[in-house]
Amino acid sequence: MRILITGASGLLGINLALEFAQGRLSLDNKLGYGEHTVFGVVNKHSLATDLFQVIQADLLGEGALERVLKETRPDWVIHCAALAIVDDCETHPDLAQRLNAELPGKLAKLVARGGARLVHVSTDAVFDGQRGDYSEEDAPNPLSVYARTKLAGERAVLENNPEAIVARTNIYGWSLSGKRSLAEWFIYNLQAGKQVMGFTDVYFCPLLVNDLAGIMFKMFRAEANGLYHVVSRECISKYEFGVALARKFNLDEKLITPSSVEAAGLKAARSPRLTLRSDRLAKLLGEPLPGLSSGLERFSTLYQQGYPQKLMDMERRD
């Protein structure tokens, strides 16, 4: 398969590109496939790697999407590129609109015209988090610029390409900079002996990004389309998540201060209870989604194997 991944320097994109390019998923005989030809699109961040082909492109530029699709001729497109830092979206709402809402719709139309399959990655933040336990049928109520533009992107994708998959998720993992996921933030601060806050009133269902690649592959093979919640089958507060990480990495959990999100002084509003149901996807796949313990175990194993440093070494600094 020829797989095109946008946003390949981000937390999501880089890990998906490596999972597919290195054929790790082929170790699962049930999936029955080997390595893929992977193309990773980056904008400002160059990558030093020969594991997949890096394409430099500003996807907002005139004709850029058309050129990239023509050059790569993908069978699958996984759209990860976005303005994903929540508070940055509050500062730059016009850019958030272009990247998170308008670009996905345009890409969906082009992909449908070319005959490839598309996965568009969205977020659990489209809900206001007042009650939790949301299914795909529940009405979203986004609280921030980020959430509103991501919801608009979902709708544009499905309007322009009804056969596309829209995957709402909440991920953690290792990144190029070491600063892109909540898990990294906890680990590196605790390793430095720093006191940190852990929100006791914000709940989520964190999924290890490396596990997401295998799930996406199974969704493609099952010829899925439409909206799915792609999250861990278990949910937890951010404080409890930090404590679980501290215990897994033998760090001092007492450095994590239980606190309320209101005390953090964040620019954008956060949804307190983003617990999502994944029944629909579990039924499609015929198996439950990964839980917290297996994700944390793999996250720890990657660390022991030196995976975070390997990622950081890929970031080209010209």
C-alpha positions in Angstrom: 0.0 0.0 0.0 1.1 3.6 -0.7 0.2 5.6 2.4 0.3 9.4 2.5 0.4 11.0 6.0 0.0 14.7 6.5 1.5 16.5 9.5 4.3 13.9 9.6 6.4 15.9 12.1 3.7 16.0 14.7 3.1 13.6 17.6 0.5 11.7 15.6 2.0 11.9 12.1 5.6 10.8 13.0 4.5 7.8 15.0 2.0 6.6 12.4 4.6 7.0 9.6 7.1 4.9 11.5 4.6 2.2 12.5 3.6 1.7 8.9 7.0 2.3 7.3 8.9 -0.2 9.5 6.3 -2.9 9.1 5.9 -3.3 12.8 2.2 -4.2 12.3 3.2 -7.1 10.0 4.3 -8.9 13.1 0.6 -9.5 13.8 -0.2 -12.4 11.5 -3.9 -11.7 11.8 -3.4 -8.5 9.8 -1.4 -10.2 7.1 0.6 -7.5 5.5 4.1 -6.3 5.3 5.9 -3.0 4.9 4.3 -0.1 3.1 5.5 2.8 1.0 5.0 5.8 3.2 5.1 9.5 2.3 5.1 12.0 5.1 4.2 15.6 4.5 5.9 18.3 6.6 5.8 22.0 6.4 8.4 23.9 8.5 10.0 21.0 10.3 12.5 19.0 8.2 13.1 15.3 9.1 16.3 13.3 8.8 15.1 9.8 8.0 15.3 7.2 5.3 12.5 5.1 6.8 9.9 7.0 4.7 9.9 9.6 2.0 9.6 13.2 3.4 7.7 15.7 1.3 8.1 19.4 2.1 4.9 21.3 1.4 2.7 24.0 2.7 -0.7 22.4 2.2 -2.4 25.8 2.4 -0.5 26.9 -0.6 -2.1 27.2 -4.0 -2.1 23.8 -5.8 -0.1 22.1 -3.0 -2.6 19.4 -2.2 -3.1 18.6 -5.8 0.7 18.4 -6.4 1.3 16.1 -3.4 -1.5 13.7 -4.3 -0.3 13.6 -7.9 3.3 12.8 -6.9 2.5 10.2 -4.3 -0.6 8.4 -5.8 -1.7 7.1 -2.4 -4.0 4.2 -1.7 -4.6 5.6 1.8 -4.4 9.1 3.1 -4.2 9.8 6.8 -4.8 13.5 7.5 -3.1 14.5 10.8 -2.0 18.1 9.9 -3.7 20.6 12.1 -3.2 23.6 14.4 -3.5 21.3 17.5 -2.2 23.5 20.3 -5.4 24.6 21.9 -4.4 28.0 23.2 -2.6 28.9 19.9 -6.0 28.5 18.2 -7.4 31.2 20.5 -4.6 33.5 19.4 -4.8 32.6 15.7 -8.4 31.8 15.0 -8.2 32.5 11.2 -5.3 30.1 10.8 -7.1 27.5 12.9 -10.1 27.9 10.6 -8.0 27.4 7.5 -6.0 24.5 8.8 -8.6 22.6 10.9 -11.8 23.3 9.0 -11.2 24.3 5.4 -8.2 22.2 4.5 -9.8 18.9 5.5 -12.8 19.5 3.4 -10.7 20.3 0.3 -8.5 17.3 0.9 -11.5 15.0 1.3 -13.0 16.2 -2.1 -9.7 15.6 -3.9 -9.1 12.2 -2.3 -12.6 11.1 -3.2 -12.0 12.2 -6.8 -8.8 10.2 -7.0 -10.3 7.0 -5.5 -8.1 6.7 -2.4 -9.4 6.0 1.1 -9.2 8.8 3.8 -8.9 8.9 7.5 -9.4 12.3 9.0 -8.2 12.6 12.6 -10.4 14.7 14.9 -10.7 15.2 18.6 -12.8 14.3 21.7 -12.8 18.1 22.5 -15.9 18.6 20.2 -18.0 17.9 23.3 -18.4 20.3 26.2 -17.7 17.5 28.8 -20.7 18.3 31.0 -21.8 14.7 31.3 -19.4 12.4 29.6 -19.9 8.9 28.2 -20.5 10.3 24.7 -21.4 8.1 21.7 -21.1 9.1 18.1 -24.8 10.0 18.1 -24.5 12.6 20.8 -24.6 16.3 19.7 -21.2 18.1 20.0 -20.9 21.4 21.8 -17.4 22.7 21.3 -16.1 25.3 23.8 -12.9 26.6 22.2 -11.7 27.8 18.8 -9.7 24.6 18.4 -12.8 22.4 19.1 -15.1 24.5 16.9 -12.8 24.4 13.9 -12.1 20.7 14.4 -15.8 20.0 14.4 -16.2 22.1 11.2 -13.4 20.0 9.7 -15.3 16.7 10.5 -18.4 18.0 8.8 -16.6 19.2 5.8 -14.8 15.9 5.3 -18.0 13.8 5.5 -19.9 16.2 3.3 -17.2 16.0 0.6 -16.3 12.4 1.0 -19.0 10.2 2.7 -16.7 7.1 2.4 -14.1 8.8 4.6 -13.4 7.8 8.2 -13.5 10.5 10.8 -11.7 9.3 13.9 -12.2 11.2 17.2 -9.3 10.4 19.5 -7.1 11.6 22.4 -3.6 10.3 22.2 -0.3 10.3 24.0 3.2 9.1 23.0 6.7 10.1 22.3 7.4 13.1 20.0 10.2 14.8 18.1 10.5 17.6 20.6 9.6 15.7 23.7 7.0 18.3 24.5 3.9 17.3 22.5 2.0 14.9 24.8 0.8 15.0 28.3 2.6 11.8 29.1 6.0 13.4 28.1 5.2 16.4 30.2 4.6 14.3 33.3 7.6 12.1 32.7 10.2 14.7 32.0 9.1 17.1 34.8 9.0 14.3 37.3 12.4 13.1 36.2 13.7 16.6 36.9 12.2 16.6 40.3 9.7 19.3 39.5 6.3 19.7 41.2 3.5 19.6 38.7 -0.3 19.9 38.8 -2.6 17.0 37.9 -6.2 17.8 37.2 -8.7 15.8 39.2 -11.7 17.3 37.4 -10.7 16.6 33.8 -11.3 13.0 32.5 -10.3 11.5 29.2 -9.6 8.1 27.5 -6.0 8.3 26.4 -4.8 6.0 23.6 -1.2 5.3 22.9 -0.5 6.8 19.4 1.5 3.7 18.3 -1.6 1.5 18.9 -3.6 3.8 16.7 -1.8 2.7 13.6 -3.0 -0.9 14.0 -6.5 0.2 14.7 -6.5 2.4 11.6 -5.3 -0.5 9.5 -8.1 -2.7 10.7 -10.6 0.0 10.0 -9.4 0.3 6.4 -9.5 -3.5 6.0 -13.1 -3.5 7.4 -14.0 -0.9 4.8 -15.2 1.4 7.6 -16.7 4.8 6.8 -18.2 7.6 8.8 -17.6 8.8 12.4 -15.9 6.7 15.1 -14.6 7.2 18.6 -11.1 5.8 18.6 -10.0 6.0 22.2 -8.9 3.7 25.0 -11.7 1.6 26.4 -10.8 2.9 29.9 -11.0 6.5 31.0 -9.2 8.3 33.8 -8.6 11.7 35.3 -5.4 13.6 34.2 -4.2 13.4 37.8 -4.7 9.6 37.9 -2.9 9.4 34.5 0.1 11.2 35.9 0.2 8.9 39.0 0.0 5.8 36.7 2.9 7.1 34.7 4.9 7.9 37.8 4.4 4.4 39.1 5.3 2.8 35.7 8.5 4.8 35.5 9.4 4.6 39.2 9.1 8.3 39.7 7.9 10.2 42.7 4.1 10.5 42.4 4.1 12.9 45.4 5.4 15.6 43.1 2.0 15.6 41.4 -0.4 18.0 43.2 -4.1 17.2 42.8 -5.7 20.4 41.4 -8.6 21.8 39.5 -8.2 22.9 35.8 -9.6 26.3 36.8 -6.4 26.9 38.8 -4.2 26.5 35.8 -5.1 29.8 34.1 -5.4 28.4 30.6 -6.5 30.7 27.8 -9.0 28.3 26.2 -11.9 26.6 28.0 -11.4 22.9 28.6 -14.1 20.3 28.7 -14.1 18.5 32.0 -15.5 15.0 31.2 -14.4 13.8 27.8 -15.2 10.2 28.4 -16.2 8.6 25.0 -17.8 5.3 24.2 -16.0 3.1 21.6 -18.7 0.4 21.3 -19.3 1.2 17.6 -15.7 0.6 16.7 -15.3 -2.4 19.0 -18.3 -4.0 17.2 -16.8 -3.3 13.8 -13.4 -4.8 14.7 -14.9 -7.7 16.7 -12.7 -6.9 19.7 -12.3 -4.2 22.4 -10.0 -1.3 22.0 -6.7 -1.3 23.9 -6.9 -0.4 27.6 -4.7 1.8 29.8 -2.4 -0.8 31.2 -1.3 -2.3 27.8 -0.8 1.2 26.4 1.4 2.3 29.4 3.4 -0.9 29.2 4.2 -0.4 25.5 4.9 3.3 26.1 7.4 2.3 28.8 9.0 -0.4 26.6 9.5 2.1 23.8 11.3 4.3 26.3 13.6 1.5 27.4 14.4 0.8 23.8 15.6 4.4 23.3 12.7 5.3 21.0 12.3 8.9 22.3 16.0 9.7 21.5 15.7 8.1 18.1 12.7 10.4 17.4 14.6 13.5 18.6 17.5 12.5 16.4 15.2 12.7 13.4 14.5 16.4 13.8 16.8 18.1 11.4 18.2 21.3 12.7 19.6 23.4 9.8 
